Amino acid sequence: MEYLFLFIILLSDLRYRKIYNHQVLVLLLSLLAGGNWAGEMGFYYFVIIIFIGTLPSALRFVGGGDIKLISCFSLTINPDYMMFFILMVPVLGVALYPMIRLTEWVLNRNNMTTNNKGIPLSFAIITSFLIVQKLGV
């Protein structure tokens, strides 16, 4: 079920450049209901990411939805893999950028307009999460 929510977030970020609070909340509840809880360390990472992520978000370097998504995942990722996850996001962001632009071009060609402001980082965030999840949560 959580994969459906991940897909909805990807589409929302691609088309509107928005990750809505209710989407992240439903995803978080779905992940936690599936038994994915990183324990106390996950909560500490959650708080740290929210506080540290507020500055780049306020300066418009990264969207608030991206910070919410990363913090949501921090509650469910094994703390041993958290740094790997954080480092994977920018690496995959650069690697996935051409694919994202190609997808936007196809959508715009078929009159399914997208908002071209910024880069939809949810692709990199969700892909990083799925890789870390498969490595061993």
N, C-alpha and C positions, 0 to 999 in steps of 0.2 A: 504494500500500500504506500509505503514511503517513497517508492520510486515514482509513483504517480504525482505526488506532491513535489518532488524534485523536478519533474518534467514541467509542471505548471509554473514553478518558479523560473525555470529556464526560459519558457515562452514569455512570461511577463517581463523579465529583464531584457530579453531580446527586442520585443516589440515596443515596450513603453519605458524602458530603463528605470523600472520601479520594482522593488521587492517589498511587498506590502506586509505590515505587521501581522495580519491574520494568517497570511501564508506561512510565515516563519513560526508562528505559534502552533498552527496545525501540524507542521512538519516536526516541531519539537515534541509535541504530544505523541505523535506517531512513533518517533524514534524511542522515546522513553517507554511507551507502552510495549514496544518490542523487546524490552529488557536491556537496551543499550544505555547504560549509565556508567560514567567513568569514575564515579565516587566523589569524594571530597576534593581531590586534586582537580577534577573536571570543573567543579564549581569555582575553585580559585582561578583557573584559566579563564573561565567565563567572565569573572569580575575584572580581571586584568585586561582582557581584550576589550571589554566595554569601555573601561577608563582610558586605555591607551588609544583605542580606535576613535574616541570622541574628537581628538585634535585633528587628525587627517580628514575626518568627516566634516568638521566645522570649516576647515580650510578648502573644502571641495576637491581634495585629492582623491578621495574614495567616497563612494556613496554610503549613506547610513544603512541601507539595506544589506550591503555587502558585509558591514561590520556585524549586523544582527545575525546574518547567516553564519559567519565564522564563529560567533559566540555561541550560537545554537549548536553547531557541530562540536564545539569544545566541551560541551557537557557529555558528549557521547564517545569521544575519541579516547582511546587508551593514552594516558599521560606519557607513556614511553614514546609514542609516535607523534606527539603534539608539535614538536619543533619541526619534524619532517613535514607535517601537514602545512605549517605556516610558511616554510621555505618552498614548498611545492606550488603554492598559489601563484606567486609572481612568475615562476618558471613556466608553468602551464599557461598563464595569461599571455605571455609572449609567444609561446608555441601555438596556442589556439587562435591567436588574433587573425591570421589569414582566413581560417575556416569560418570565423564569426563574420568577417566582412563579406565573404562569399555568400554566406547564408542570407545576410542582409540584402545583398545585391539581388539574389533570387527572389526574395520576398518583395522587394521594391519593384522588380520587373513584373511580378504577377499582381500588382496593385494591392499588395498586403503591406502597406507602408509601415515603416519602423521609425522610431525616434533615433536619430543618429548622434545625439549628444552623448559623449563619453563612450566607455567600453563596458560591455556587460560582463563583469567579472564573475558572475554566478557560474558561468561555464567552467572557469578555472577552479573556483571554490568547490563546486560539486564534484568535478572530476578528481580533485585532490582528495576529497572526503571518501569517494568510492574506492580509490586506490589504497588509502590508509585503512579503510574498513576491511578490504580484502587481505591486507597484510597481517591483520590479526588484532582485532579489537578485543 
